């Protein structure tokens, strides 16, 4: 800066009461609620200009289930019970959220700036749960004895994740279910999600599904494919049918279900000519729990359920967080 410009700047700052030094920091927090009827900005946009060096841009991003991963508020700020969805722009974007829009801005100069995995995603379904409230236009909530909410206690990326809990001593359910992906997704597709179990897993006569894909075949038979865990704290795969009720022999993996750490789970379901499922954990194919049925007509898939479905009373409280859920016709992998 030239001496002349410095004198001018000093004079301006004397009049305005500012102090400009290279070490200036911003530590303010603003919240702005724009009238939704204006059709401009989403309701509840939060501009978080948390401490950062001057020169970094404190910006605001807006969108659905997708937000900047920079300057995310303290995790406890993000807790919100599921109560029918949040207010927001009804326009949505390619990710298809019609409610609960939230924007968060922070220092773009920060080295850990990362956009949410679903930002601008072209996948048939991508959900990173980065909203104050679950979008109940997309997701149906089932909490029979259990609880379903969004909070920031454990997150894979960003500031929020889906939190599912089932109590001890019951045969409970705590899951979300979506149908909007179908029928356009087709007969064969992949599902990927990250999960964090913050509790010890029960043993004994235990079977809990954590992801279910289902549909009905031409004969009116309901068929579902599941991934879950069993009484030896192992991953299990399962195919279930109605009319009459039957289960495939539940395959068990040698791999124990990780607890108190994030793991990546993928399942490929195929109903093109027969019913098959393949399960991967952290990129490893668990071939021992692949399932196949050839003696029943394949279904037309029409829903995905994410969360706990307990088939026996379970002696322990079980907490699970889920983040960065995606569906695609191609293998997704454990990256963004």
N, C-alpha and C positions, 0 to 999 in steps of 0.2 A: 504494500500500500504506500503511495506517495505521501510525503509530508503534508502537502496541501489537502489531499483527501482525508488524511487522518485528522487534521484540524476540523474539517467540515463534519466528519462523523462524530468527533468528540463534542462539538457544539450541539449537534442534533440530540445526542444521548443525554447531554446536560439538561436540555429542555424537556426530554421525554422521560428522564429518570431511569435510563437503562445503563447497563454496564456490559461491555462487549469484551470478552477475553476468550482465548482459544479453549479454555477449560470450562466455559459455561455449560451447564447441564440443565436439561428440562426434566422436571419431576411432577408435572401436573397431570391431572386426569379429567377429561371432559366426557360428559354423556349428553347425547342429543337425541331427542325423540321427535322425529318429523311427522307431521300429520299424514297418516296413511292415505287420506282422501285426496291428497295432492297428486298422488301417483308418481312421486319423484323418488325420494330415498326411503329405504325400509325403516319401519319403526324399530326403535331400540338400537340404533347404530351407536357403537361405542368407539370413541377415539381414544386410544390409550397411548399417550405420549410419554411413556415411562422413561426413566433416566437413560439418556444416550448422549454421545458427544455431539456438539453443534456441528452441523454439516451433514448429519444423517437426516433423511426426510422422515417425518412422523406422518404417515399417510393413513388413509382409511380405505379399507377394501370392503365391498359389499357383495353379497351373493347368497346362495342357498347351500347349506351343508358344506360350504367351501369358503375358506377364508385364509388370509395370510397367516403364516405361522410365525411371524415376527411380532414382538410386543404383545404376546398373548397374556391376558391378565392372570393374576395369581389363581392357582387351580381352585381354591375355595370359592372364588368369585363365580365360578361357572356352574355351581350346583343348582339344579332345577328339577323338580318333580315333573313327571309326565302328567299333564292335566288337560289333554285335549288339543295340544298343539299351540303354537304361538302366533301372534300377529305378524304380518309381514306382507311383502309384495306378492301379489297373486300371479305375477307374470312368470317368475321363476327363470331358470336358464336350462341348459341342456341336461343338467342333472335332475330336473323335474320336481323341485321342491316348491310347494305353493304356500308354505307358512314357516314361521319361525326364523325369518332371515336375520342374520347378524353380521355385522362387519367389524373387523378389528384392525387397527393400524398400529404400526410401531416403527422402529428405526430401520429404514431400508439399508442403512450403512452397516448394520450388524452383520457379522460373518455367518450367523446361523439362520439367515432369512431363508424360509422354505415355504412355498405355497402348499396348501392342503392337497393331498393326493387326488381328490376329486375335482379340483379346480380345472374347469374346461375339459373334463373327461368325456370321451365319446363312447364309453362303455354303456351297455344297456342299463346297468344299475351300478351306481357308485355312491357310497354313503360313508362319510367320515365323522358324522355326529357332531359337527361343529356348529350347533345351534343351541339356543337356550332351552328349547323344548323340542321333543320328538315330533316330526312331521306326521301327524295322524291321518293326513290325506294319503300318504304312501304306506304307512305302517299301522296295522291293527295290533293293539296291545292286549296280551293275555297274561294276567297276573292272578292266578288262583293260589292263594297262600303265599306267593312270593311278591317281590317288588321289581319294578322296571323304572329306571330313571336315567337321566344324563347328568354326569358330574365330571370333575377333574381330578379325582383321587389318584387314578392310574390312567395314563394316556400313552399310546404308542407314538402318535404325532399330534402336534397342536395342543389345545387346552382342554378338550373334552373327549369323553368316550361313553359308550353305552354301558350302564351298570345293571347287572342282573343278580338278584339274591333270592335264595330259597332257604327257609328256616329248617331247623333240626326237628326231627320227629314226624315229618309229614311226607305226603306224596304230592308235591306241589308243582306248579307251573309258573314260569316267569320268562316269557319270550315275546318277540315281535314277529309279525307275519306280513308279507307283502305279496301282492298279486299283479301289480301293474307291469312287471317285466314280461308277462305272458299275454298272448301266445307268441309274440314276436321273437322271443329268444330261441324257439325251436326245440328240437328233441335232444340235442347234445350241447352241453355247456359246462363251464367251470365256475366254481365259487371259491373266493379267497377271503379270509378274515384273519385278524390277529386277536389272540385271547390272552388274558392274564387272570389266573386263579389265585386269589389272595387268601386261601384257606387250605387246610389239610383235606384230602379227599377221603371219603368214607370207604370202608372195606366190607366184605360180606355179600349179602344178597342185594346188590346195588346195580342199577342200570339207569343212567341219565343220558338222554340225547341233548346235544348242544347245537345241532344243526339238522334240519329236516327239509327234504325236497319232496313234494308230493303231487299227485294228479290222479285222474280217473281214466281207465281204459275203455275200449269200445263196448265191453261187457258190463260196464257200470261198477267195476271193481276198483276200490281205492287202493293205491299203491304208494308207498313212501320209501325213501332211501335216507339213512341216518348216519351221522357220525356222533360218537359220544364216548363215555367211559364206563368201565365196569368195576366189579368188586375187588379187583386186584390193582386198582388205580391205573389201569391200562386203557389204551384207545380201543374202541370196538366199532365195527361197522355192522349195519343191519338193514335188511329189506323186510318191509311189513306189508301185508295185504289184508283186505277185508273180504267178506262174502265168498267163502268162509275165511275166518281169521287164520293167518299163518305167518310165521317168521322164518327167514332164512337162518341157518345156524350162525350165531353171532361169532364172527372172527375176532380173535384177540391178538393184539400186538405185543411184542416183547418190549417195545418202547413204553415207558411209564409216562403218564401225563405230567408235563412240567407244572410246578407250582411256584408262585412268587417270582415269575419271570414271564416275559412275553414269548409266545410261540406263534408260528404262522401255520395255518391249516388250509388245505385246499382239497376240494372234492370235485371229481369229474363224474357227471351223471350222463348216461346214454340210453335213450329209449328208441333208437332208430329201428332196430330189428329185434332186439332183446333188451332186457333191463340189466345194466351193469353200473357199478360205481367203483371208482378208484380214489384212494385217500393218500394225501401227502402231508407230512408234518415237517416244517423247516426244510422243505425241499426234498425230503427223503420219502420215497414211495413205500408205504406200508402194505406191501403186497398180501400179507397174511389176513388183512381185513377187507380186501376187495370182495365185492359181492356180485352174484350173477344169477338171474332167473331166466330160464328159457321156456318154461311150461305155462306161462301166462302172457297174455297180450300186453305189450308195452303201454304205458299210460301217456296221455297228453299232459305234461307237467303244467301245473297252474298255481303253485304257491311255493314260497320259501319261508321257513320258520327259523328264527335265530334266537337261541336261548335255551333255558332248561325245560325239559319235559321229563319228569321223574316217573318211573314205572314201579317203584317200590318205595315204601317209607324209608327215609334216609336219616341216619342218626346225627349228622353234623350240618351246621350252617355252611352253605356254599356260596361264595361270592365270586363273580366273574365279570371282568370288563372286556368289552369287544370294541375294536377300532378298525378303521380302514377296510370296510366290507365292500367287495366288488363281485360283479358277475360279468362274464364275457364268454364268447364262443371259442376263444383261444385260451391256452394256459396263461395264467396271470403271473405266477411266480410271487416271490416274497419281497420284491422291490416296491417302489411307489406305485 
